[in-house]
Amino acid sequence: MNEGVPKNTLYVGGLAEEVNEHILHAAFIPFGDIKDVKTPLDQATQKHRSFGFVTFLEREDAAAAMDNMDGAELYGRVLTVNYALPEKIKGGEVGWAAQPIWADADTWFERQQQEQEMQRLQAEQREAMQAAEELHRKKMAEERDGEKDEADANDDPMAKAEAEVLKQNAEA
């Protein structure tokens, strides 16, 4: 079990409909002084949800009650008795129910700043990649243009003839 779990609160499952907090208290009082008894209600039916919690003042009393009442019968139903686990309502080990709403405000701001920094770095990286691609495209285009000029002058007989005519006219 976890270190932070209080060992004086018991979960009691398998309760019959007739069982209320007074009957549950009476069933567990022989084992020691009871601090609290709760049977959570179903919101729709306003009846308990077949389980409850018994909190003893002493851990030893809770242990004795669990040893004796687990598997016992109450109102024709077999009980399941274990140590109650701490309430967890989303949000990890502590749970949202145990924290004020502003508890993570500092970490929220840090996360926002980290996210903004990450977005800025990604935008810079995208711009650098686009600039590199554009530079590459220009180089490739220049190389192709240079190849065309050389190819035009060397391979095209008409271009050779024109160049010779221009040369002769310039000399004359």
C-alpha positions as CSV (number, residue, x, y, z in Angstrom):
1,M,0.0,0.0,0.0
2,N,1.0,3.6,-0.4
3,E,2.7,5.4,2.5
4,G,0.2,8.3,2.4
5,V,-2.9,6.1,2.7
6,P,-4.7,6.5,6.1
7,K,-5.0,3.0,7.6
8,N,-8.0,3.9,9.8
9,T,-10.6,4.3,7.0
10,L,-12.2,1.1,5.7
11,Y,-14.1,0.6,2.5
12,V,-17.2,-1.6,3.1
13,G,-18.7,-3.0,-0.1
14,G,-21.7,-5.3,-0.9
15,L,-24.2,-3.4,1.3
16,A,-27.9,-4.4,1.1
17,E,-30.4,-1.6,0.3
18,E,-31.8,-1.7,3.8
19,V,-28.4,-0.8,5.4
20,N,-28.0,2.8,6.3
21,E,-25.2,4.7,8.2
22,H,-26.7,3.9,11.6
23,I,-26.8,0.1,10.9
24,L,-23.3,0.3,9.5
25,H,-22.1,2.1,12.6
26,A,-23.8,-0.5,14.8
27,A,-22.1,-3.3,12.9
28,F,-18.6,-1.9,13.3
29,I,-18.7,-0.3,16.8
30,P,-17.7,-3.6,18.6
31,F,-14.2,-3.2,17.1
32,G,-13.5,0.3,18.5
33,D,-14.4,4.0,18.5
34,I,-15.7,5.2,15.2
35,K,-14.9,8.7,14.0
36,D,-17.2,8.7,10.9
37,V,-19.5,6.6,8.7
38,K,-20.4,7.6,5.2
39,T,-22.6,5.9,2.5
40,P,-22.3,7.9,-0.7
41,L,-25.7,8.4,-2.4
42,D,-26.5,7.8,-6.0
43,Q,-27.7,11.2,-7.4
44,A,-30.5,9.7,-9.5
45,T,-32.1,7.3,-7.0
46,Q,-31.0,9.0,-3.7
47,K,-30.1,5.6,-2.3
48,H,-26.6,4.5,-1.3
49,R,-24.4,2.9,-4.0
50,S,-23.9,-0.5,-2.2
51,F,-20.8,0.6,-0.4
52,G,-19.7,2.8,2.5
53,F,-16.8,4.1,4.5
54,V,-16.1,3.6,8.2
55,T,-13.4,5.7,9.8
56,F,-12.0,4.5,13.1
57,L,-10.1,6.7,15.6
58,E,-7.3,4.0,15.9
59,R,-5.6,2.1,13.2
60,E,-5.6,-1.1,15.3
61,D,-9.4,-0.9,15.6
62,A,-9.7,-0.6,11.8
63,A,-7.4,-3.6,11.3
64,A,-9.4,-5.7,13.7
65,A,-12.7,-4.7,12.0
66,M,-11.3,-5.5,8.6
67,D,-10.0,-8.9,9.7
68,N,-13.3,-9.8,11.3
69,M,-15.9,-8.2,8.9
70,D,-14.3,-9.0,5.5
71,G,-16.5,-11.9,4.2
72,A,-19.1,-11.5,7.0
73,E,-22.8,-11.4,6.2
74,L,-25.0,-8.3,6.9
75,Y,-28.7,-8.3,5.9
76,G,-28.1,-11.4,3.7
77,R,-25.2,-9.9,1.7
78,V,-21.5,-10.8,2.1
79,L,-19.4,-7.8,2.9
80,T,-16.1,-6.9,1.3
81,V,-13.9,-4.9,3.7
82,N,-10.6,-3.3,2.7
83,Y,-8.6,-0.2,3.5
84,A,-10.0,2.7,1.7
85,L,-7.8,4.3,-1.0
86,P,-7.4,8.0,-1.1
87,E,-9.8,9.8,-3.4
88,K,-8.4,10.5,-6.8
89,I,-10.3,12.7,-9.2
90,K,-8.1,13.2,-12.3
91,G,-4.9,15.0,-12.0
92,G,-2.4,12.4,-10.8
93,E,-1.5,11.3,-7.3
94,V,-2.9,14.3,-5.4
95,G,-6.0,14.8,-7.6
96,W,-7.9,17.9,-8.5
97,A,-10.2,17.7,-5.5
98,A,-7.4,18.2,-3.1
99,Q,-5.9,21.2,-4.9
100,P,-7.0,24.8,-5.3
101,I,-7.7,25.8,-8.9
102,W,-4.7,28.1,-9.0
103,A,-2.3,25.4,-7.6
104,D,-0.7,24.9,-11.0
105,A,-0.6,28.5,-12.1
106,D,3.2,28.8,-12.0
107,T,3.7,25.6,-14.0
108,W,1.0,26.7,-16.4
109,F,2.8,29.9,-17.2
110,E,6.1,28.0,-17.6
111,R,4.4,25.5,-20.0
112,Q,2.9,28.4,-22.0
113,Q,6.4,30.1,-22.3
114,Q,8.0,26.8,-23.3
115,E,5.3,26.2,-25.9
116,Q,5.7,29.7,-27.3
117,E,9.5,29.3,-27.4
118,M,9.1,26.0,-29.2
119,Q,6.7,27.5,-31.8
120,R,9.2,30.4,-32.3
121,L,12.1,27.9,-32.9
122,Q,10.0,25.8,-35.3
123,A,9.1,29.0,-37.2
124,E,12.7,30.0,-37.5
125,Q,13.7,26.5,-38.6
126,R,10.9,26.5,-41.3
127,E,12.1,29.9,-42.5
128,A,15.8,28.7,-42.7
129,M,14.7,25.6,-44.5
130,Q,12.7,27.6,-47.0
131,A,15.6,30.0,-47.6
132,A,18.0,27.1,-48.1
133,E,15.5,25.5,-50.6
134,E,15.2,28.8,-52.5
135,L,19.0,29.2,-52.6
136,H,19.3,25.6,-53.9
137,R,16.6,26.3,-56.6
138,K,18.4,29.4,-57.7
139,K,21.8,27.6,-58.0
140,M,20.2,24.8,-60.0
141,A,18.5,27.3,-62.3
142,E,21.8,29.2,-62.8
143,E,23.6,25.9,-63.6
144,R,20.9,25.0,-66.1
145,D,21.0,28.4,-67.7
146,G,24.8,28.2,-68.0
147,E,24.5,24.7,-69.5
148,K,22.0,26.1,-72.0
149,D,24.2,28.9,-73.1
150,E,27.2,26.6,-73.6
151,A,25.0,24.0,-75.3
152,D,23.4,26.7,-77.5
153,A,26.7,28.0,-78.7
154,N,28.4,24.6,-79.3
155,D,25.6,22.4,-80.6
156,D,23.3,24.7,-82.6
157,P,24.5,25.1,-86.2
158,M,22.3,28.2,-86.7
159,A,23.8,29.8,-83.6
160,K,27.3,29.1,-85.0
161,A,26.3,30.6,-88.4
162,E,24.9,33.7,-86.8
163,A,27.9,34.2,-84.6
164,E,30.2,34.0,-87.7
165,V,28.0,36.5,-89.6
166,L,28.1,38.9,-86.7
167,K,31.9,38.5,-86.5
168,Q,32.3,39.2,-90.2
169,N,30.0,42.2,-90.1
170,A,32.0,43.6,-87.2
171,E,35.3,43.1,-89.0
172,A,34.1,44.8,-92.2
